[in-house]
């Protein structure tokens, strides 16, 4: 991929250069504005839920994660549809519309990281500050917030990575970002060289965000370190601030999930055509389940070999993490170039649909393996290092250890990983759009093509299905939140 | 059962020697205790024998087979070495019976289950065969781990701090039961501990380590009565030390003379075990402090500005003056 990008440019290098510059500016703007909004929403909500007591706190604690269920493009379709049809005073469009959709849809990344950071703080550190004469307000600014800052930064970096990678919503709002520029270079101009160059810049940006996230998370682990641990006492808010806190959290959930979900549901019921989405639905199920199984196998291999601390295992974890950071458009254009080259070299012959599907599964595996590795690794982390050594002293070879020790113990997380992968692939738009066989529509592709034709009524039904599917892994995720906190189940 | 031999074994972590030129032998069918503080290299020895790590130099021989050596590293799973880990490492997804059966996979299913039950019976846990590890107490988990390690009839069994993490009563019971099982099966055993009492009571042979070096390998009684160095003496119980000079075959301490074979005028360190000191009313030393220590009292005594500790059955009063006497078997002199 990088090799292609660095190869000498085509004749219209200036066209590629302009597109690259405009895309870079567009990405920078939307990442900054959308990211700032997400940090504001996510960090405030995390602080309220972790350190304060107010009506509905317990429910908001997990409801606040729900907006993560919808991919940005689905929120984008819902909001533009809503504001057109309603003839409302506010119109969600352009840069600010996109920034709003990203902020309201992606703030849970910041919320989760910041919540974990607040939750891992020991009451002892805060109480020590109190005994040293600090008021509660001082304690927040001088102890709690600085301790949570690396967590918030990690969440922010993740959010920005997602915004930079997004194609669907950016395209829908007519933005020129690096992601949309890759597509424009390839689709509108057929310029693979230019597309690859833009993709390389986008990949570099994504890697910067990934490294920032890793670095911040490493510091967060350090900040959380306290040997004596006791639950945080929550600060009881007075009735009016308490009401405002509930209102704020409620607004995030309503705008991030309930309102768009209701709107899409209403449209789907009124205008949905079952016959129209039956085929894409079937295609999505087939593609997502096959893709999930292939990716799961890869993820298992990576997670297990990484646990065995082999050099190759460590390298493959890093490669998977980079794949996850790489926007779908980048990997897809890379796959296109790679498989195109292999095909013209005569290495791969046969049906082009078969070739396209191979390229597509390859893209899914490269892109999402890390999403599968993480829960599997968490499952394997529950085993002590001694278990593998035990099995070895009892004469079990590597395969027996994998099948009778590692995998049975990680079995619940294998199920979770499979579901997460299934939904990630179901939601995936840019790579599927670029690499799918001719006339092979998935739900995401169908929603996208209706939306591009401004037929938002018809786009509602496939969007709704994607949204609902997205809720499943969220439930798993929220189930795991409480466990992240020591001494609480 | 086989002899396990280490010859000139070295192992470094991050440039520092965890094991520096260690040679020792675990005799066939006997219990060898590896005693030393944290970081002395004793657990590293077990991991090297099990093949979980490779030595940087030297060789390890089990029976007649060189399992680790220059250009040779037999994989752990082919070594036929049983190991009981400090955290027991029972498979959480398998019952006690299935844990014990894990290493018996070459047998038919019926034989496997029967043997697993026999082994559980030997450690007194037949009735718990269906229980999962989280349903077992710490002591029960340890016994399952022992049965699991012994079931495949290993050439030797390695125990890593097997009694740590248990309360004192359980600990003593389990120590006796484990020893009984090992003797009954005649298993070559290497067992790591930092507890001198465990080592002295369980072992046929004792290897004392410090900082990656083997200080002494001997029978427990020999190591206790004739320590090769001050460190060995200190490893097996509390000692008092006095730096002085050897004159006329003795080192004179403020509390009395210790016989020495060193040359006249040689600088010497006298070491006297706290439990080898007897006190009776007299005027050599003053009692500073008395604390009950089981049947004995731990008494701090002072003479000429030097303070020693004595572990003695005699009940002394604070401020009393006493005469001091050493049992010769607990008093040593080393050259300084």
HADDOCK unambig.tbl for C-alpha pairs under 7 A between the chains (distance, minus, plus):
assign (segid A and resid 384 and name CA) (segid B and resid 89 and name CA) 6.85 0.50 0.50
assign (segid A and resid 386 and name CA) (segid B and resid 85 and name CA) 6.87 0.50 0.50
assign (segid A and resid 386 and name CA) (segid B and resid 89 and name CA) 5.42 0.50 0.50
assign (segid A and resid 387 and name CA) (segid B and resid 89 and name CA) 5.13 0.50 0.50
assign (segid A and resid 387 and name CA) (segid B and resid 90 and name CA) 6.90 0.50 0.50
assign (segid A and resid 387 and name CA) (segid B and resid 91 and name CA) 6.60 0.50 0.50
assign (segid A and resid 389 and name CA) (segid B and resid 52 and name CA) 7.00 0.50 0.50
assign (segid A and resid 390 and name CA) (segid B and resid 83 and name CA) 6.97 0.50 0.50
assign (segid A and resid 390 and name CA) (segid B and resid 89 and name CA) 6.69 0.50 0.50
assign (segid A and resid 392 and name CA) (segid B and resid 76 and name CA) 5.67 0.50 0.50
assign (segid A and resid 392 and name CA) (segid B and resid 77 and name CA) 4.65 0.50 0.50
assign (segid A and resid 393 and name CA) (segid B and resid 50 and name CA) 6.85 0.50 0.50
assign (segid A and resid 393 and name CA) (segid B and resid 76 and name CA) 5.76 0.50 0.50
assign (segid A and resid 393 and name CA) (segid B and resid 77 and name CA) 5.37 0.50 0.50
assign (segid A and resid 393 and name CA) (segid B and resid 80 and name CA) 6.84 0.50 0.50
assign (segid A and resid 393 and name CA) (segid B and resid 81 and name CA) 5.93 0.50 0.50
assign (segid A and resid 393 and name CA) (segid B and resid 82 and name CA) 5.77 0.50 0.50
assign (segid A and resid 393 and name CA) (segid B and resid 83 and name CA) 6.42 0.50 0.50
assign (segid A and resid 394 and name CA) (segid B and resid 77 and name CA) 6.42 0.50 0.50
assign (segid A and resid 394 and name CA) (segid B and resid 82 and name CA) 6.68 0.50 0.50
assign (segid A and resid 394 and name CA) (segid B and resid 103 and name CA) 4.62 0.50 0.50
assign (segid A and resid 395 and name CA) (segid B and resid 77 and name CA) 3.84 0.50 0.50
assign (segid A and resid 395 and name CA) (segid B and resid 78 and name CA) 6.02 0.50 0.50
assign (segid A and resid 395 and name CA) (segid B and resid 80 and name CA) 6.87 0.50 0.50
assign (segid A and resid 395 and name CA) (segid B and resid 103 and name CA) 6.26 0.50 0.50
assign (segid A and resid 396 and name CA) (segid B and resid 77 and name CA) 5.66 0.50 0.50
assign (segid A and resid 397 and name CA) (segid B and resid 77 and name CA) 6.18 0.50 0.50
assign (segid A and resid 409 and name CA) (segid B and resid 93 and name CA) 6.21 0.50 0.50
